[in-house]
């Protein structure tokens, strides 16, 4: 029973902070999640991936291109920016690094040649956030466009795989970005787009209110699992980590940065893929170089 001047207020539960990539890391493999987000110090990673070097340079160049004055946003400027942002890590040799730099330069140059440099985005590398009953979600959007009275989430892709509508429709990250952008900017956002620079294709999905709610609920459930694992090991014996963050071995283990620290992963993928294995075959010197 409370007395006069006292308040019987329940303390709200602390929200679990997460990004879509963090949630997907948990979903892919709790042990890898532990290596990235729990262990301190973080275990040493394997060598850098060449496909990440390509993607990083392309994303950085496009972000910098939009920061230029509109009159300076030319394909030639985009090509120059790719060369400035280029880091030749993970490639088979110097010749392959140069070949991929030239290919990345060409794809970005071609892509911006189809853009209107005066059609200013609402945001570039824009951070947005949204809360659920259990999560404080945040993420960074490659590009946020305003088209009429609605927002459009644009995500650049540079990977080797051909994308389909299912990739846009099923992306939890894009859906979270759409919800967060709408709440941050106070404008409707249902359209998400994947811009695949190697092929020049734009993959589009128009979400409904219910499909956005389903993706947000999915994120909430995944985050709740991760949060429970964190709570289970708080102040516990180190052995509790093995139970709370179990491995999820599979074909993906060959792509794991932490394969050297996981015997379960080594059982299904004895060696990590070569650093340039994620690149399309046409520039890699031979098929034998692509897989172990």
KEFI-711655 format. One record per residue (C-alpha): x, y, z. Coordinates in pm, whole numbers, always signed. Last residue first. Layout:
BEGIN
((X, Y, Z))
...
//
This chain:
BEGIN
((+3944, -2461, -5147))
((+3708, -2272, -5370))
((+3750, -1977, -5602))
((+4112, -2024, -5705))
((+4038, -2347, -5892))
((+3789, -2155, -6104))
((+4079, -1956, -6245))
((+4215, -1600, -6260))
((+3922, -1433, -6086))
((+3783, -1180, -6333))
((+3496, -1382, -6481))
((+3439, -1591, -6170))
((+3240, -1347, -5961))
((+3411, -1252, -5632))
((+3330, -1428, -5307))
((+3630, -1661, -5334))
((+3881, -1373, -5312))
((+3977, -1436, -4947))
((+4012, -1812, -4999))
((+3739, -2010, -4831))
((+3808, -2113, -4472))
((+3932, -2463, -4413))
((+3785, -2773, -4247))
((+3427, -2670, -4326))
((+3184, -2912, -4159))
((+3405, -3017, -3866))
((+3583, -2681, -3874))
((+3258, -2511, -3779))
((+3216, -2726, -3471))
((+3584, -2669, -3382))
((+3534, -2293, -3375))
((+3824, -2049, -3323))
((+3985, -2082, -3668))
((+3640, -2038, -3827))
((+3615, -1686, -3687))
((+3579, -1484, -4008))
((+3314, -1729, -4127))
((+3280, -1795, -4499))
((+3359, -2168, -4479))
((+3109, -2186, -4195))
((+2824, -2098, -4431))
((+2797, -2462, -4538))
((+2666, -2550, -4191))
((+2740, -2527, -3822))
((+2509, -2344, -3580))
((+2737, -2298, -3282))
((+2586, -2248, -2935))
((+2574, -1909, -2763))
((+2393, -1962, -2432))
((+2532, -2310, -2375))
((+2893, -2239, -2470))
((+2881, -1905, -2291))
((+2778, -2078, -1968))
((+3128, -2224, -1951))
((+3252, -1875, -1862))
((+3065, -1905, -1528))
((+2791, -1647, -1490))
((+2803, -1275, -1413))
((+2565, -1203, -1701))
((+2563, -1525, -1901))
((+2188, -1587, -1911))
((+2106, -1218, -1961))
((+2309, -1207, -2283))
((+2137, -1521, -2408))
((+1796, -1374, -2325))
((+1884, -1057, -2519))
((+1974, -1265, -2824))
((+1643, -1449, -2813))
((+1447, -1126, -2760))
((+1627, -969, -3055))
((+1515, -1250, -3282))
((+1154, -1211, -3165))
((+1156, -832, -3208))
((+1310, -858, -3553))
((+1033, -1096, -3656))
((+773, -861, -3509))
((+921, -579, -3719))
((+906, -801, -4027))
((+543, -889, -3957))
((+451, -524, -3898))
((+608, -426, -4229))
((+409, -698, -4403))
((+88, -577, -4234))
((+135, -215, -4339))
((+193, -327, -4695))
((+536, -330, -4847))
((+611, -236, -5206))
((+912, -429, -5333))
((+1157, -328, -5603))
((+1468, -483, -5757))
((+1672, -238, -5964))
((+1902, -405, -6217))
((+2229, -248, -6338))
((+2389, -591, -6351))
((+2704, -520, -6147))
((+2537, -228, -5963))
((+2246, -416, -5806))
((+2017, -141, -5673))
((+1786, -305, -5418))
((+1473, -98, -5364))
((+1224, -56, -5080))
((+881, +104, -5112))
((+650, +136, -4811))
((+754, +464, -4652))
((+494, +717, -4536))
((+630, +1049, -4402))
((+700, +1151, -4045))
((+1078, +1167, -4105))
((+1180, +953, -3809))
((+867, +736, -3800))
((+869, +673, -4174))
((+1245, +618, -4179))
((+1224, +366, -3893))
((+948, +167, -4062))
((+1130, +165, -4396))
((+1466, +85, -4237))
((+1312, -206, -4048))
((+1165, -337, -4374))
((+1498, -303, -4553))
((+1677, -488, -4274))
((+1421, -770, -4261))
((+1484, -842, -4626))
((+1220, -1087, -4746))
((+1048, -862, -5000))
((+1370, -723, -5145))
((+1541, -1060, -5178))
((+1217, -1226, -5291))
((+1195, -978, -5577))
((+1507, -1137, -5718))
((+1882, -1073, -5702))
((+2149, -1237, -5915))
((+2441, -1334, -5694))
((+2793, -1193, -5733))
((+2753, -911, -5484))
((+2764, -532, -5541))
((+2437, -421, -5381))
((+2325, -67, -5301))
((+2018, -21, -5078))
((+1757, +244, -5154))
((+1470, +311, -4911))
((+1190, +517, -5068))
((+996, +788, -4888))
((+652, +916, -4986))
((+487, +1251, -5058))
((+630, +1285, -5407))
((+941, +1077, -5427))
((+1167, +1137, -5131))
((+1479, +926, -5147))
((+1677, +767, -4864))
((+2016, +634, -4962))
((+2255, +381, -4810))
((+2037, +355, -4499))
((+2207, +323, -4160))
((+2042, +125, -3885))
((+1876, +145, -3548))
((+1655, -75, -3336))
((+1584, -18, -2967))
((+1418, -347, -2887))
((+1169, -499, -2643))
((+831, -326, -2690))
((+953, -195, -3023))
((+1161, +115, -3086))
((+1265, +275, -3414))
((+1585, +435, -3540))
((+1730, +598, -3850))
((+2088, +669, -3954))
((+2129, +824, -4300))
((+2418, +706, -4515))
((+2276, +953, -4768))
((+1948, +1127, -4681))
((+1662, +1312, -4843))
((+1825, +1251, -5179))
((+1878, +1552, -5409))
((+1754, +1507, -5766))
((+2011, +1748, -5916))
((+2257, +1472, -6003))
((+1984, +1290, -6200))
((+2102, +930, -6204))
((+2161, +706, -6506))
((+2528, +804, -6545))
((+2560, +735, -6173))
((+2532, +362, -6246))
((+2772, +352, -6539))
((+3047, +531, -6345))
((+2983, +304, -6047))
((+3012, -7, -6262))
((+3323, +118, -6442))
((+3510, +210, -6125))
((+3426, -125, -5967))
((+3560, -302, -6276))
((+3879, -94, -6276))
((+3935, -161, -5907))
((+3864, -526, -5972))
((+4131, -549, -6242))
((+4378, -357, -6023))
((+4323, -594, -5731))
((+4352, -894, -5963))
((+4689, -769, -6087))
((+4811, -700, -5734))
((+4748, -1058, -5626))
((+4472, -1293, -5513))
((+4270, -1010, -5365))
((+4187, -974, -4996))
((+4279, -608, -4950))
((+4334, -353, -5226))
((+4173, -48, -5055))
((+3997, +181, -5303))
((+3840, +502, -5174))
((+4038, +734, -5402))
((+3993, +507, -5705))
((+3619, +488, -5642))
((+3609, +867, -5601))
((+3774, +926, -5938))
((+3517, +707, -6110))
((+3234, +898, -5943))
((+3386, +1229, -6054))
((+3404, +1101, -6412))
((+3039, +997, -6394))
((+2954, +1357, -6300))
((+2825, +1505, -5978))
((+3013, +1836, -5996))
((+2709, +2048, -6086))
((+2523, +1898, -5790))
((+2791, +2010, -5545))
((+2957, +1700, -5403))
((+2820, +1515, -5102))
((+2623, +1280, -5327))
((+2949, +1158, -5479))
((+3096, +1092, -5133))
((+2819, +843, -5051))
((+2859, +679, -5390))
((+3237, +648, -5343))
((+3204, +503, -4993))
((+2950, +244, -5108))
((+3163, +138, -5404))
((+3485, +121, -5201))
((+3321, -84, -4925))
((+3158, -326, -5168))
((+3483, -396, -5351))
((+3680, -444, -5028))
((+3403, -668, -4895))
((+3431, -882, -5209))
((+3806, -914, -5146))
((+3754, -1059, -4800))
((+3993, -965, -4520))
((+4214, -1231, -4356))
((+4067, -1430, -4066))
((+3954, -1256, -3752))
((+4137, -1243, -3420))
((+3911, -1315, -3122))
((+3728, -1010, -2979))
((+3881, -897, -2651))
((+3630, -907, -2506))
((+3380, -1169, -2616))
((+3017, -1060, -2640))
((+2934, -884, -2967))
((+3159, -1026, -3240))
((+3270, -1363, -3097))
((+2929, -1414, -2939))
((+2750, -1353, -3269))
((+2978, -1612, -3427))
((+2860, -1854, -3158))
((+2496, -1758, -3203))
((+2511, -1846, -3575))
((+2301, -1718, -3864))
((+2013, -1585, -3652))
((+2245, -1403, -3415))
((+2432, -1242, -3704))
((+2098, -1152, -3859))
((+2008, -962, -3543))
((+2339, -775, -3543))
((+2298, -688, -3910))
((+1946, -554, -3841))
((+2085, -329, -3566))
((+2040, -383, -3196))
((+1990, -220, -2859))
((+1790, -426, -2609))
((+1533, -210, -2431))
((+1549, -182, -2053))
((+1225, -294, -1893))
((+1012, -12, -1759))
((+1021, +38, -1380))
((+670, -14, -1250))
((+522, +290, -1077))
((+357, +281, -736))
((+390, +648, -651))
((+437, +796, -305))
((+316, +1140, -192))
((+45, +999, +32))
((+121, +642, +132))
((+137, +340, -95))
((+0, +0, +0))
//
